[in-house]
Amino acid sequence: MSCSTAQPSPYAVDAGVGTGCSPNSDHTLACWLVTPMPGTLCLTEPFDPKKRFVVQFPNALHGPALMAPSTPVPIALELDNGIRCSPVTPDRYRCANGLEATRDDGRWATLPGNLHVATTYYLGVDAGSDARI
């Protein structure tokens, strides 16, 4: 695992969270440096308990410190009927009922059945003094 060319994760509200580590065989959404335990932790799925939530790469290569994006996007959504949605891309989310929620110009597109996005979740971490990925 190498995060030497990682970019800031679009889902992060804190510095030191990146995306684009390679190889990305586990389809990670965001990764961050772990201290004092060496390595990198990567988030793969925000909700589904049948999939791994966080996977550790103990000897990952790290690049320079990353800033948080100025306008982060949610790492997950919850609709007003309780259905949860995970990102496919930063502007498209797949929901547990098979629906997809999409953003256009910062607004959520209308969902079938008059459903609305009720809760947005963002990724925040305590990066401590070493906010590098």
Protein Blocks (a to p, Z undefined) as FASTA:
>chain_A
ZZklcccdfkbcbehiaehiacfklopabdcdddfbgcddddfbfklmmbcfbdcdfkbc
cdddddddfbdcdfbdcdfkopacddfbfkbccdfkopacddeehiacddehhiacfbdc
dddddebjmlcZZ
